[in-house]
Amino acid sequence: MALRTNQELLSLAKRGGYAVGAFNMNNLEILQAIVSAGEAEKSPAIIAVSEGAIQYAGLAYIVSMVRIASDQTPVPLSLHLDHGKDLDIIRSCVENGFTSVMIDGSHLEFQENMAITKKVVEMAKKRGVSVEAELGRLKGIEDKVSVSEREAFLTDPQAAEEFAKKTEVDALAIAIGTSHGAYKFKGEVKLDFERLKEIARRVDIPLVLHGASGVPQAVLERAERFGAKLPGAKGIPDDTIQMAISLGIAKINIDTDLRLSFIGAIREVLTNKPEEFDPRKILGPGREAIKQTVQTKMRLFGSSGKAI
């Protein structure tokens, strides 16, 4: 099956009231795990690639692997640049087979963010490539953060409406209290659902939630049991994710949970079988662990059975 665009996948998700997972890949095993999970769940999936992943694996290798995967599976896939900030890399992705790119100008002032996003939209649309942008900054809301400090980095609904209309992006990542990494909260989990409701009322395009890994206890315990040091790691509870989807989130980014699953399985092999030196027998269990995690996410997001 030919690669889809995020616009295709997310429009269906928005209408259907579910979310499509964007799962970050860095190597062959992770890609295989995501695709295998999609096949098992009959779920679409977004293959997300960061600028760091491109630097690590190489653009040509990534595009070739994902194209082959897409050709060999009935599951709808898109190839998406995650958190693009370098315009040269974004252009290279647009010109070399990515079907979706994200321009992350969330660190810029509003007008500057809007200007650079328009530039990327103009570039990408000429080749039929979807564009995601971000407004607001991801930063965990902790118990002692004041209201004024929170307001400084969360997405303003009125600004989101203006931004979406003037840039003509296909999807908008918003900040409602999540953060990247394994340490999302020091206290109680707090996402601003009233803000999400208002943004969804004003903005007609699919909304995106970044920093949404759950850091499942079983996955975390396995990694720590075999040597990982992750004290205090805490993610987004499943019921919170389901609430966000019910209020309009159509794309959910997952990276940390994949990493934790991968390293937990690999650490277990290296600990229990110190004589093992076959990479396939070391990385294979990591691939299987990621597959199980992705399947769990697809069920949670409601995308299982939605392959088209």
C-alpha positions in Angstrom: 0.0 0.0 0.0 1.3 3.5 -0.9 2.2 5.8 2.0 -0.7 8.0 3.1 -0.5 11.6 4.3 -1.2 12.5 7.9 -4.1 14.7 6.5 -5.7 11.5 5.2 -5.3 9.5 8.4 -6.2 12.3 10.8 -9.3 13.5 8.9 -10.7 10.0 9.3 -9.7 9.9 13.0 -11.3 13.3 13.7 -14.5 12.2 12.1 -14.4 8.8 13.8 -13.7 10.0 17.3 -10.4 8.1 17.7 -6.7 9.0 17.5 -3.9 7.7 15.4 -0.6 7.0 17.1 2.6 8.6 15.9 5.4 6.2 16.9 9.0 7.3 16.7 11.4 5.0 14.9 15.2 5.0 14.9 16.1 1.7 13.4 14.7 -1.4 11.6 13.6 -3.3 14.7 11.4 -0.4 15.8 9.8 0.0 12.4 9.1 -3.7 12.2 7.5 -3.6 15.6 5.2 -0.7 14.7 4.1 -2.2 11.4 3.6 -5.7 13.0 1.5 -4.1 15.7 -0.6 -2.3 13.1 -1.2 -5.5 11.2 -2.2 -7.4 14.4 -4.6 -4.6 15.4 -5.8 -3.6 11.9 -4.8 -0.1 12.8 -3.3 2.8 10.8 0.0 4.2 12.2 2.2 7.2 11.7 5.9 6.4 11.5 7.5 9.4 13.2 11.1 10.3 12.6 13.0 13.0 14.4 15.9 15.1 13.1 18.1 13.1 15.5 16.9 9.8 14.0 17.7 11.1 10.5 21.2 12.0 11.7 21.6 8.6 13.3 20.2 6.3 10.6 20.3 8.4 7.4 17.5 9.9 5.4 17.8 7.5 2.5 17.8 4.4 4.7 14.8 5.6 6.6 12.7 6.4 3.5 13.7 3.2 1.9 12.8 1.1 4.9 9.4 2.7 5.4 8.6 2.5 1.7 9.3 -1.2 1.7 7.2 -1.7 4.9 4.4 0.2 3.4 4.5 -1.7 0.1 4.4 -5.0 2.0 1.5 -4.3 4.5 -2.2 -3.6 4.1 -2.0 -1.2 7.0 -2.2 2.5 6.2 1.1 4.2 7.1 2.4 7.7 6.8 6.1 8.9 7.1 6.2 12.0 9.3 9.0 14.3 10.3 8.6 15.0 14.0 9.6 18.3 15.5 11.3 19.7 12.4 13.2 22.9 13.1 15.9 23.0 10.4 14.4 24.2 7.1 17.0 22.4 5.1 16.1 19.1 6.7 12.4 19.8 6.3 12.9 20.5 2.6 14.9 17.4 2.2 12.1 15.3 3.8 9.5 16.9 1.5 11.6 16.3 -1.6 12.6 12.7 -0.7 9.5 10.8 0.2 8.1 11.9 3.5 4.3 12.3 3.3 4.1 14.7 6.3 6.3 17.1 8.1 6.1 19.1 11.3 7.5 22.6 11.6 8.1 23.2 15.3 8.2 27.0 15.8 6.8 26.8 19.3 10.0 28.4 20.7 9.4 31.5 18.5 7.2 34.5 19.0 3.7 34.1 17.6 4.2 36.1 14.4 7.6 34.5 13.7 6.1 31.0 14.3 3.3 31.9 11.9 5.7 33.2 9.2 8.0 30.2 9.2 5.0 27.8 9.3 3.5 29.5 6.2 6.8 29.1 4.4 6.8 25.3 5.2 3.1 25.0 4.2 3.8 26.6 0.8 6.8 24.3 0.2 5.1 21.1 1.3 1.7 21.6 -0.4 3.4 21.8 -3.8 4.3 18.1 -3.3 1.1 17.0 -1.6 2.8 16.7 1.8 0.9 17.3 5.0 2.1 19.9 7.5 1.8 19.9 11.3 2.7 22.9 13.4 2.9 23.6 17.1 1.6 26.5 19.2 2.5 26.7 22.9 5.4 25.0 24.6 5.4 21.5 26.1 6.3 21.8 29.8 4.9 19.7 32.6 2.5 21.4 34.9 3.8 20.9 38.4 1.9 21.5 41.7 3.8 24.7 42.6 3.6 26.4 39.1 1.5 29.5 39.4 -1.4 30.3 37.0 0.5 33.1 35.3 3.5 30.8 34.6 1.2 28.1 33.3 -0.5 30.5 30.9 2.9 31.5 29.5 3.5 28.2 27.9 0.0 26.7 27.3 -1.8 27.2 24.0 -4.1 30.2 23.8 -7.4 29.2 22.1 -7.9 32.5 20.3 -4.3 32.4 19.1 -4.8 28.8 17.9 -7.8 29.8 15.9 -5.9 32.7 14.2 -2.8 30.5 13.6 -4.7 27.6 12.0 -6.7 29.9 9.6 -3.7 32.0 8.5 -1.2 29.2 8.1 -3.5 26.6 6.6 -1.7 23.8 8.4 -3.3 20.3 8.3 -2.8 19.6 12.0 -2.0 21.6 15.1 0.0 20.4 18.2 -1.2 22.1 21.3 0.2 22.5 24.8 -2.2 21.6 27.6 0.2 20.3 30.2 2.1 17.4 28.8 5.9 17.2 28.5 8.5 15.1 26.7 10.5 12.3 28.4 9.9 9.9 31.2 9.4 12.6 33.9 6.2 14.4 33.0 4.9 15.3 36.5 6.3 15.6 40.0 2.9 15.8 41.6 -0.7 15.2 40.4 -1.3 14.8 36.7 -2.9 18.0 35.4 -4.0 18.5 31.9 -6.1 21.6 31.0 -9.2 20.0 29.5 -11.2 23.2 29.5 -8.5 24.7 27.3 -8.6 21.7 25.0 -12.4 22.0 24.7 -12.2 25.7 23.7 -9.4 25.1 21.2 -11.4 22.2 19.6 -14.4 24.5 19.4 -12.4 27.2 17.6 -10.1 25.1 15.4 -11.5 22.8 12.7 -8.3 20.8 11.9 -7.1 17.7 13.8 -5.4 18.4 17.1 -2.2 16.7 18.2 -1.0 15.8 21.7 2.8 15.5 22.1 4.5 14.1 25.2 1.8 11.5 25.8 3.6 8.4 26.8 2.1 6.6 29.8 5.3 5.2 31.3 3.4 2.0 32.2 4.4 0.5 35.6 5.1 -3.0 34.2 7.4 -1.7 31.5 9.2 0.6 34.0 9.6 -2.2 36.5 11.1 -4.5 33.9 13.6 -1.9 32.9 14.6 -1.1 36.4 14.7 -4.8 37.5 17.5 -5.3 35.0 19.5 -2.2 35.8 17.8 0.9 34.4 17.9 4.0 36.7 14.6 5.9 36.3 13.5 7.0 39.7 10.3 9.0 39.8 9.4 8.4 36.2 5.8 9.2 35.6 3.6 9.5 32.5 0.0 10.2 31.4 -2.7 7.8 32.7 -4.8 5.9 30.2 -8.1 7.6 31.3 -6.5 11.0 30.8 -5.6 10.0 27.2 -9.1 8.8 26.6 -10.5 12.0 27.8 -8.3 14.0 25.6 -9.4 11.9 22.6 -13.0 12.4 23.4 -12.4 16.2 23.5 -10.8 16.4 20.0 -7.3 15.0 20.0 -6.7 13.0 16.8 -3.0 12.3 16.8 -0.9 11.2 19.8 2.9 11.0 19.9 4.6 8.1 21.6 8.3 7.7 22.0 9.4 7.3 25.6 7.2 4.1 26.1 8.8 2.5 23.1 12.3 3.3 24.4 11.5 1.9 27.8 10.0 -1.3 26.4 13.0 -1.8 24.1 15.7 -1.2 26.8 13.9 -3.3 29.3 13.8 -6.3 27.1 17.4 -5.9 25.9 18.6 -5.5 29.5 16.9 -8.7 30.5 18.6 -10.7 27.8 22.0 -9.2 28.6 21.6 -9.9 32.3 20.2 -13.4 32.0 22.3 -14.5 29.1 25.8 -12.8 29.4 27.2 -15.4 26.9 24.8 -14.2 24.2 26.5 -12.2 21.4 24.0 -12.7 18.5 22.5 -9.2 17.8 19.3 -10.9 16.6 18.7 -12.7 19.9 19.4 -9.5 21.8 17.4 -7.0 19.7 14.6 -9.5 18.8 13.0 -9.4 22.3 13.2 -5.6 22.2 11.3 -5.6 18.9 8.6 -7.9 20.4 8.3 -5.7 23.5 7.8 -2.6 21.4 5.1 -4.4 19.3 3.2 -5.3 22.5 3.4 -1.7 23.7 2.2 -0.3 20.3 -0.7 -2.7 20.2 -1.7 -1.6 23.7 -1.6 2.1 22.5 -3.6 1.4 19.4 -6.4 -0.2 21.5 -6.3 2.7 23.9 -6.5 5.3 21.1 -9.4 3.5 19.5 -7.6 3.0 16.2 -7.8 -0.8 16.3 -9.9 -2.1 13.4 -9.8 1.3 11.6 -7.3 0.3 8.9 -8.7 1.3 5.5 
